[in-house]
Amino acid sequence: MASDARTLDDSLGISIILQRLGLAGMKVSVAFRGQRARFQLLGQQGDQVLIAMAPQDLAAWAIPKDEKISLGFQDRGFEYESVVAFKGPAAWEGLPCAAFSAPRALRRTDDGRLAHFAPDTAPKVTFTNSRNALLDGQIKGLGHDGFELVMQDSSRKIQEVLRMGEESTMDLALEDDLRITTQARVAYFGENYVGMKFTEKVDRTVLGQYRNWLEGQQRLQAQRDRESFASGSGRPAIRETQAAILPQVRLWVDRAPAILILTEREDFARHMAEALGRKFGILSLDYIKGGLEPFLREKGAPGPGWPRVQLILIHNHLRLVRPLELARQVVEQERCPVPVLLAGTDEEVELKRNRAMAAGAVDYVPVEPFRILSVLRKLDETIKLFEG
């Protein structure tokens, strides 16, 4: 199969993806006739995939045995779908669930994108625009004919610095000893990224270096995936490796009162620490799954309750869970005693505020674009309100 093929029909490769999603507790989209909903993927057993559909869900959906359903999910930033067959009710470690046939093939549903590979570590990029500004970014995904780029400063939108069809000179720091400079043109915009396609001006030697490096990175990642899959093939091994793969809380500024920021964007957490660190302690977590309190307990803070933090800020950039779902988990399931705020762009603020409060959060605070005084005031007022 070609490295940029849009259909994956390798059974081992499919099983590796399913294991990765199961370990991360990711939800998948299940669609049958006019019904569509998201349920947690539990794992794969033999030739079946187990999904956390409760008995009442199965009764409401009334899917006949062996009936085909559509299964959709995201892995490493790419969207996939497959058609599988319903096999009936099942159980996963005592939990009622539904069994479906394992996918024979996965099809990418985001065909228009240049990228087909997401690196484990995002290379840094320095680039220019038509207004001669020098800007910093990170690579989100890579392809043979171009790549996808995000701003290193998450408070800025990529659409504000680049325009459709605009050409740019790009300096890519692929590795410590490998940097290339090339020309690329804006091909499309995503939600928070831009697709950059190499222009006809690109030096063929440079393009060859880039493609050779890309193919090498794909082989290395595939090897790591196979090793991870082999070590997690049994349930006990999965439990042993699960804790190792989960990110840990990072302490940026050690002072009280402290704020825990849940975000996949390290640059956003760093920006918050630099902007607010004189007033608040800042911790961050690239949240994947599980309860939050144990992550904080590992920082060694004594005493009962939730250690260290007086406020939790849930950013709109999370790796595998939706911000509203995480807010509900923290407030309703974990009974978090400190206030929870959701954070994101300044678009449709009232709508987002209503949804945040319905999920149990105290409020919604716009942080993109970043206005330090209003953010500082909102955080301070919220903490003081709950201290009183």
N, C-alpha and C positions, 0 to 999 in steps of 0.2 A: 504494500500500500504506500502511495506517495506520502511524503511528510506533511503535505498541506491538503490531503484529501479531506473532503467534507463529510465522509461516511466512515465510521469506524466499525469494522466487522470482525476484529480480532477478539476472540472470546476472553483471552487473558487480559488484554487491555481494558475490556469492558468490566471484567471482575475487579481489576485494580481500581477503576473509577468508583464502582459501587462500594468497595471497601472503604475508600477514602471518604465518600459521602456519609456512609454509616457511622464511621468513627467520629466524624464532625457533627453528627446529629442533624444533618441537613434535611430540609423538607423538599419534597418533589411534588410536581403538579400532576394530578390524576384527572383525566377527562373521559366522560362516558356519556354519549348522546348530548343532552343539553346541560349536563352537570359538570362542574369543574371545581376542584378544591385542592388545597395543599396539605399533605400529611408527611410525617417524619419517616424517612427511610431507615429501617432497623438493620438490615444487612441481607446477605445472600446465604442461602442454605442449598447446596447442591445446584440444581437447575431451577431454583425458585428464588424470587426476591420477596422479602417480607416488608410490608408497609403498615404503619400504625393506624389502620382504620378500625375503629371500635365497632362492636356488634351493632350499635345503633346506626352507625354510618353505613354499614353493609346492608342493614335492613332498609334504610332510606334510599340507598342507591339501587338496590335490587338488581345487581349485575348477575346475569345467568352464567353458569359455569362454562369456561372456555370462550366466553365472549371477549372480543378484543377491546382494549382501552388504550388511550394515548397517555404516555408517561413523559413528562418534561422536567428538566432540571438544569442547573448551572454548575459547571465545574471549571475552576481556575479562570473564571471570567467569561467563559464561552457557554452558549446556550445549546442544549441538545434535546432531542425528542426521539421516542421509540414507540413501537406498537407491541404490546404484550398481552397475554391472555390471563384472565382471572381464573385461579385454580381453586378458590374457596377459602373459608375461614382457616386460620392457623394460630399458632402461639409462639412467642419468642420469649424464652426465659419466664414463662408464666403470664406474659402480657398478651391478651387477645389482639390479633392482627389479621391482615389479609395476605394471602399468597398469590403471587403472579409469576408467570413464566419469566425466566431470565431473558433480557433483550438479546436478540441475535445480531442486531446492528444498532448503532447510534448515529443519528443524522444531525449535523450542525444546522441550526435554524437561523443563524446570523451570517448568511452567505456573503453579504456585501462587504465584509470586513477584510482588511489586508492581513491581519494577524491570525496565526494558527498555533502560536506557541507562547505560553506565559512563563517567563523565567522565575525561578525561585527567589532570586535577588534582583531587584529592579535596577538596571544600569542608569546612571545619571546622564543627562543631556544638557548642553548649553546651546541655545539657538537664538537666532535673530528674527526680526520681523521687518515689514516694509517701512517702519518708522525708525529703524536702526536701533531698536531697543535690544539689549542683551539680557536674555531670560534663562531661567533654570527650570528644568523639567525632569521627569522620570519616565522610563519606558514601561508601558502597561502590557504590551504584547508585540510579538515580532512575526514577520513574514518574509518571504524571499524578495518581495518587491517593495517592501516598506515596513512601517511599524506604527504603533499607536502610542501617543504621548499624553501625559498628564502634567499639570503644573506642580512644581515642587511646593509652592506656596498654595495650600488648599483654599485659602481665602480668596484667591483670584480665579476667575473663570477663563478657561482656555479660549473661549469665543471672544473674550475681550482683547486678546493680544494677537490672534491670527484670524484671517478671513478665508472664506472658500476660494480655492484656486491660488492662494498666495504662496510664493516660493520662499524658502528659508534655507540658510546655511546651518547645518547641524553638526555639532561636535559630540560624538558618542563615546563615552568612557565605558567600553565593553568589559574590560578587565584592567587590573593595575598596569599591565604592560601592553595593553592594546587599546589605542584610541584611534578613531577614524573621523575624518571630516568629509561630509557629503552634502549634496543638495537634494531637497525634497519639497514636494508641493502638497498643500492641503487637499485631501481627497474627500473627506467627510468629517462630520462631527458626531460624537456619541454624547451620552448624558454628561460626562465630565472629562472627556478625552477627545483627541483629534487623530484621525488617520492620516499619516504622512506617506506619500508615495514617492519613491526615488524618481528624479527627473532624468531626461536624456543626457543631461550634463554630467551625470555621475561618472567618476573615473572607474573604468572596468576593473582595474587592479584592486581598488578600494572595495568595490562591490563584491569581488571574489573573496577578499579577506572577511568581509561581513558574513557572507553566506557560509563559508567554511566554519567560521566561529559558531554561527547559528546551528549548523548541523551537528557540530561537536556538543553544544549545549543540550540539544535534543537527545542525543545518545546518552549523555551523562544523567539527565533527568529520568530517562526511561530506565536506566540501570538502577538508579536509586528507588524508583517506583517498584520495580520488580523485587528488590531486596526488602523494601518495606512490606510489600504484599506477602512475601514468603515468611517474614518474621511475625506477621499478624494473621496467619492463616487459621489459627485455632482461637477459640474464644479466650482462654487464659492468656495467650500471647497478646491478643488485642487489648486486654485490660492492662497488661504490663506496659505496653508501648503507648497507651492512650495518654497517660499523664505526661510522658516525655515529649509528645508532639504538641501539647497545648502551650501557647505563649504564657508568659508570666507577667505580673504587674511590674511596671517600670516606674521608679521614683525619679522625678525630674527636679522637684524642689521640695525640701523637707522643712515644712513649717505648718503651723496651725492658724486658721482652719484649712483643711485639705480637701481637694476636689479630685474625684476619680473620673477620668475621661475614658469612655469606651469608644474606640475608633480603630479602624484598620490603617489609618493614615498617620504614620510616625511624624511626618512633617507638620500635620495639624497639631498633634500633641506638643511638639517642640515649640511651635509658634505660640501656643497658649501658655506654655511655661515661660517663654521669654517675655511675653506681654503682661502676664498676670503674676509672675513669680514673686514680686515684691509684696504682694498682698496675700496670696494664697499659696499653700502647698499644692503641688501638682503631681498626680500619679496617672498613669495611663495603662490600658490593657487592650490588646488586639483580641477582642472576645471571640471565641468560637463556640463553646458549649459549657454546660454545667452551671452550678451555683456561683455567685460572685463572692460570697463571704469567705469560702475556703481560699480563694486566691489572695485575699487581703490577710487572712490569718497566717499565710506563709511568710508575710513580711515581718512577722515576729512581734507584732504589737500585743501587749498584755491586756487583760480585762475582758469583760463580757461584751456581747453585742458586736456591731460592725467596727472592726479596728480602723483607726487612722482617719477615715473620711467623714466629712460633714455634709457632702453633697455629691451626687452622681450626675454626670453630664453624658448623655447618650448621643453621639454624633450620628449624622445620617449616613456616614460611610462605615458600614459594618461588613464583615467578611461573609458570613453565612446566615445571618438572621436579620429580620426586619426590625428597625428601631421600635416600632409600636409593640411587636411581639416581645421584645426583650424588656420593655417597660412593664408590660403586664406580668411577666415572669418575676421581675425584681419586686414589684409592689404586691402582687396578689399571692404568688407562691412562696417567695422568700421573706415576705413581711418586712421588707427593708424599712428601718426606722428613720432613715435620713431622706431628705427631699430628692426627687428625681426630675431632671430637666431634659427635654429633647432639644437638639440643636441642628441647624441646617441653614438653608438659603433664606433670603428675605422675600421669596415669592410666596404668595397666598398664606401670609403669616396667620391670619385669623382662622382659616381652615385648618392649618397645621396645629394651631394652639388648641382648637376644639378636639381634634383627634388625639392629641397628646394627653389632654386632661381626661378624655374618655378612657384612655389606657391606664390611667392612674398616676400620670406625671403631674407635677405642680404647674408647669408652664412650658412654653416653647420659646427658645431664644435664638434669634437670627445671628449667625456667626460668619456668614458668607454673603456679602463682603463683611470683613471684620471691622467693627467699630468699637474700639477698646473701651471708651467711656460707658456706652450703653451696656456692653457685656459685663463690665466690671460692676456696674450698678445693679444689674439684675442678679448676679451671683451673690453679691453682698447682701442685698435685700432678702433674698430667699433664705440664706443661711441665718441671718438675724431673726427672721420670722419664725423659724423652727427652733432657734435657741430660746426664744421667749415662750 
